[in-house]
Amino acid sequence: MNNMKKAGLLIIFSIAAASLVAQQYLIPHLEKKGNTTQLIVQGKPFLILGGELHNSSTSGAAYMQPIWEQMKKKNVNTVIAAVYWELVEPQEGRFDFTLVDSMLAGARKQNLRLVILWFASWKNGYSMYVPSWIKNNSDKYPRAKDKNGKTLQQLSTFGEATAAADARAFKALMKHIHDVDAKKQTVIMAQIENEVGLFYSPRDYTAAANKSFNSTVPAELMQYLTSHKGKLQPELDSLWKQNGYKTAGTWEEVFGKSVVDEKNWQTLSYLTEELFTVYHYAKFMGKVAEEGKKEYAIPMYVNAWLKQPLTPKPGNYPSGGPIPHTLDVWRAAAPAIDMIEPDIYVDDVFYTVEQYHREGNPVFIPEIKPGIRSANQAFWIFAEHDAIGFSPFGIDESKPDDDPITKTYFVLRQVSDLIIQHQGKGTMKGIFLDTAHRTQSFELGGYRVEAKLGSGSFAELAGFSVGQKKSELAGGILINTGKDEFIAIGKDYNLTFTPLQQDGKTLDVEYFDEGTFVNGKWVTIRRLNGDEGTGGGDYGFGFKTGNVASLKFQPSANGDYSIVKFKIYRYW
Ligand code: DGJ
């Protein structure tokens, strides 16, 4: 071959290799950016404004037909929907992806993306979505047992044939999705199983499980602990420390005997048995994810039924699930799983989200109780925790006009790019107020900011407004976009700004605009001044209460959230 030909071939190979790399890079993936991790879809950071469908909705293509349009009307950009092992592989080795194709078609028609839920060996701990050929063969696909030897409904994580069959089916599913969807990227993430874990027993007591529990802790876990010493989650670190940081031994030698604390729900009862159980669920599900990723390596996560006040012990809540203090075990045993995430039906949403926001574990809320509270909490979760997504459960139950998430997503769609730009920078604060917490205070952009429940608009104060109800809930975001400049998103709350350093000058408003973003660019809808503005003078600036600037949202006739841009100046 002459040199010219060689050079030509080299160029062709390099182009082919570069486009392969580009293709690889461009599939949905997670990307670390400074202190935060973003979900990248088609090359751009993407916020999931999601909604999870009821469990059985996607088992009928015709049933789903009108729902896709409803999702669009709710301003959802991503639908979170189940794919069922029993319907994908009704006969062993024979796959049917008709329903999956109908989901892709339904979502694409409305320009929606999908996160798929792999309802397979376990759903809410139980094994109800496995195909009949698994259900009817307990010899090959064994069930877990409790301490008294009673067989449980739940498949055992020690069933090697079960893990192989589940992983094979998921691999086939991901191959299909890759083949029909990698270009369009309708499917952007996958959840492996659903809320796994054992009920009634902190661990499995089959012969295989007993033998494993009394054997040495697997080398891969020991190696992970040793190589991450000093960087482990505090709960695991303190347990390991209490037992002398042993580098080998049985589960009870390394982590101690399980203790049960009946009094405090937050303590880690049955921890050793729970960690053992987590390890085996993680091994199983890590294998499923790994096989799927061989075909299509989009982000994959697991979701948790939470430990909570009324169900405080592993076994009351599913033991072995992705509870936050078990994060290291998931990382060690299931590296193909990118994130562990909470399903939130408890009242203390903030505590829960904080528990899951750990180094390298981006926050995604695959399920949260729907309604007006969560529709307001969404702002706080996105702004305070750089969440990659949020998704009320049972999104197909209510009509778009009746669901408060419709308005939340309407405004969040406009400011998604702005939120993305400010993630991880310390320039954004989330606001959530209710009648029990009427004020919130924080520092931002050189000011102490106080957020108060109630619009406090001039019309409301002066009694001009018609039918104005007292605000009982408010959610929003405040972003510091430049020196003395802020963008606030929300309604039904007001803000005051007190300079952290008083310089003898007096604050006043330079401008106060209501607007929106079109293709990422600010567009002013109207300038707010006079009655609708901060007013300057006595309306907006508290000459009586000190040198503070204030911001009030104008109530909108249809209850929409506003986006306002506001700049403070000083005179002397
Ligand atoms: C949590 C589960 O993950 C969902 O599939 C659903 O069952 C909800 N609970 C509410 O019922």
Boltz pocket constraint, residues with backbone or C-beta under 6 A from the ligand:
constraints:
  - pocket:
      binder: B
      contacts: [[A, 55], [A, 124], [A, 194], [A, 195], [A, 343], [A, 367], [A, 393]]
      max_distance: 6.0
